[in-house]
Amino acid sequence: MSRLRSSRASNKSSASRSTATPRQRGVLVQAAKSDIYVALLGIALAAILIACLLMAIILYQYDWAVTVASVFPTARPGAGASQLASVIAEAPFRLTS
């Protein structure tokens, strides 16, 4: 396979072509074509960007406050195990094994 000549080189006279430096030889490699995986990467990128935008909108509604309240009240200093067990028993959900 040969490379196409540029329009500038084809406009020169035949005398100037003979004195021109020879072209470099090489292998012509075709550019890679996009496939389904490239499309899936684009869809994943779009989903991540939309999720970040939605998260920023939600954080803006809460004035960017990111403090977290615990489900269980914190134990007071000196609280015994029985008090902690009663707090866990009154929790809205129960852990079963």
Buried (B, 14 or more C-beta within 10 A) or exposed (E): EEEEEEEEEEEEEEEEEEEEEEEEEEEEEEEEEEEEEEEEEEEEEEEEEEEEEEEEEEEEEEEEEEEEEEEEEEEEEEEEEEEBEEBEEEEEEEEEE
